[in-house]
Amino acid sequence: MKSTKVISLVLGLLAAVATTAAFAEEAAATKVATVDMQKALQTVEAGKKAKGQLEKEFNTKKKMLDDEQNAIVKLEGEFKKQTMVLNDEAKEKKFQELQERKMKFQQQLMRSQTEIQQKEGELTAPIVKNLKEIVKEIAAKKGYQMVLDKNEQTVIFSQEKDDLTDDLVKAYNAKNKG
C-alpha cells in the first residue's frame, strides 16, 4: 500500500515536471513583436495622402461652419440692439428665426463631424487592411508567433528590437509605389 502511494507520488511529480518543462520550452519558443499601427498609418505614403485629403475636406467644412457661426453672432448682436425698438411680436419672430438658425448650425456641425469620420474610415480602412497583411508577412518571415499593437493598452513593455513598425512602413511603401 505504501509502495503504491510512493509510486503514485513519483509518477505525479514526473508528470508535473514534464508538463512544466514542455510549457517552459513552448514559452521560450514563442516570439512576440510589437507594431505601432497608428504611427505606420501616418507614416506610409498612402496614409500621408489620406491625411492630406482629410485635412483639405476638414478645412473646407470648418471654413463654412466658421462663416455660419460668425453670421449667427452678428445676428445676435443686431437682435440685442433692436430689442428696445421692436414690438413684442417682431422680437419673438426675430428670436425664433435666430433659434432656428442656431439649431440648423448645430445639426450642420454634427453632420460635418459624422461625414469627416466616415471619410476617414473610407480612406484608412483599405490601408489598415493592407498594413495588417504585411504585418503577417513580416512576422512569418522573422519567426514571430504574435504581433501586438503598441497603441492597444495591453502592451506593458516591449523591446525596440521587437518593434516591426519601421519594417512595416518600408514594406508597405515598397508594395504600394505610385
C-alpha positions in Angstrom: 0.0 0.0 0.0 2.8 2.3 1.0 4.7 1.5 -2.2 1.6 2.2 -4.3 1.4 5.7 -2.7 5.1 6.3 -3.3 4.9 5.2 -6.9 1.8 7.4 -7.4 3.6 10.3 -5.9 6.7 9.8 -8.0 4.6 9.4 -11.2 2.7 12.6 -10.3 5.9 14.5 -9.7 7.3 13.3 -13.0 4.1 14.3 -14.9 4.3 17.8 -13.3 8.0 18.2 -14.2 7.4 17.0 -17.7 4.4 19.4 -18.1 6.3 22.4 -16.7 9.3 21.6 -18.9 7.1 21.4 -22.0 5.3 24.7 -21.1 8.7 26.4 -20.5 10.0 25.2 -23.8 6.9 26.4 -25.6 7.0 29.8 -23.9 10.7 30.2 -24.7 10.0 29.4 -28.4 7.1 31.9 -28.6 8.4 35.2 -30.2 6.3 38.3 -29.7 6.7 41.5 -31.6 5.0 44.9 -31.4 4.0 47.4 -34.1 2.7 50.9 -33.8 -0.2 50.8 -36.3 -1.1 54.4 -35.8 2.5 55.5 -36.5 2.6 53.2 -39.5 -0.7 54.6 -40.8 0.6 58.1 -40.5 4.0 57.3 -42.0 3.2 55.3 -45.1 2.8 57.3 -48.3 -0.9 56.3 -48.7 -1.6 57.3 -45.1 0.0 60.7 -45.7 -2.1 61.2 -48.8 -5.3 60.2 -46.9 -4.4 62.6 -44.1 -3.9 65.4 -46.7 -7.3 64.7 -48.2 -9.0 64.6 -44.8 -7.4 67.9 -43.8 -8.5 69.5 -47.1 -12.1 68.4 -46.6 -12.0 69.3 -42.9 -10.7 72.8 -43.6 -13.4 73.3 -46.2 -16.1 72.3 -43.8 -14.5 74.3 -41.0 -14.5 77.5 -43.1 -18.2 77.0 -43.9 -19.1 76.4 -40.3 -17.0 79.3 -39.1 -18.7 81.6 -41.6 -22.1 80.4 -40.4 -21.1 80.8 -36.7 -19.9 84.4 -37.4 -23.2 85.2 -39.1 -25.1 83.9 -36.1 -23.0 86.0 -33.7 -23.6 89.1 -35.9 -27.4 88.4 -36.0 -27.4 88.0 -32.2 -25.7 91.4 -31.8 -28.2 93.0 -34.2 -31.0 91.4 -32.3 -29.8 92.7 -28.9 -29.5 96.2 -30.4 -33.0 96.1 -31.8 -34.8 94.7 -28.7 -35.5 98.2 -27.5 -37.2 99.4 -30.7 -39.0 96.2 -31.8 -42.5 95.4 -30.6 -43.1 92.1 -28.8 -44.4 90.3 -31.9 -41.4 91.3 -34.0 -39.0 90.5 -31.1 -40.5 87.0 -30.9 -40.3 86.4 -34.6 -36.6 87.5 -34.7 -35.8 85.4 -31.7 -37.4 82.3 -33.3 -35.5 82.9 -36.5 -32.3 83.1 -34.5 -33.0 80.0 -32.6 -33.8 78.1 -35.8 -30.6 79.2 -37.4 -28.6 78.1 -34.3 -30.4 74.7 -34.4 -29.6 74.3 -38.1 -26.0 75.2 -37.4 -25.8 72.5 -34.6 -27.2 69.9 -37.0 -24.8 71.0 -39.7 -21.9 70.8 -37.3 -22.9 67.2 -36.2 -23.4 66.2 -39.8 -20.0 67.5 -40.8 -18.3 65.7 -37.9 -20.0 62.4 -39.0 -19.0 63.0 -42.6 -15.4 63.5 -41.7 -15.3 60.4 -39.5 -16.9 58.4 -42.3 -14.5 59.7 -44.8 -11.6 58.9 -42.5 -12.9 55.3 -42.3 -13.3 55.1 -46.1 -9.8 56.4 -46.7 -7.9 54.5 -43.9 -9.7 51.1 -43.9 -8.0 49.7 -47.0 -4.6 51.0 -45.8 -5.1 49.4 -42.4 -6.2 46.1 -44.1 -3.1 46.1 -46.3 -0.8 47.0 -43.3 -2.2 44.0 -41.4 -1.5 41.7 -44.3 2.1 43.0 -44.4 2.5 42.6 -40.6 1.5 38.9 -41.1 4.2 38.5 -43.8 6.9 40.2 -41.8 6.0 38.2 -38.7 6.2 35.0 -40.6 9.5 35.9 -42.2 11.0 36.9 -38.9 9.6 34.0 -36.9 7.1 35.8 -34.7 4.1 33.9 -33.4 2.3 37.0 -32.2 2.4 40.7 -33.0 0.7 43.2 -30.7 -0.3 46.8 -31.5 1.5 49.2 -29.2 -1.5 51.6 -29.2 -3.7 48.9 -27.6 -3.5 49.4 -23.9 -2.4 45.8 -23.3 1.3 46.2 -24.1 3.2 47.0 -20.9 6.7 46.6 -22.2 8.4 45.8 -25.5 12.0 45.9 -26.6 12.8 48.2 -29.5 14.4 45.3 -31.4 11.0 43.6 -31.5 9.2 46.6 -33.0 8.2 45.9 -36.6 6.8 49.4 -37.3 9.7 50.6 -39.5 9.8 47.3 -41.4 6.1 47.6 -41.9 6.3 51.1 -43.3 9.2 50.2 -45.7 7.4 47.0 -46.9 4.1 48.9 -47.4 5.7 51.7 -49.4 7.6 49.2 -51.5 4.5 47.3 -52.3 2.3 50.3 -53.0 4.6 52.6 -55.1 2.9 55.1 -57.3 
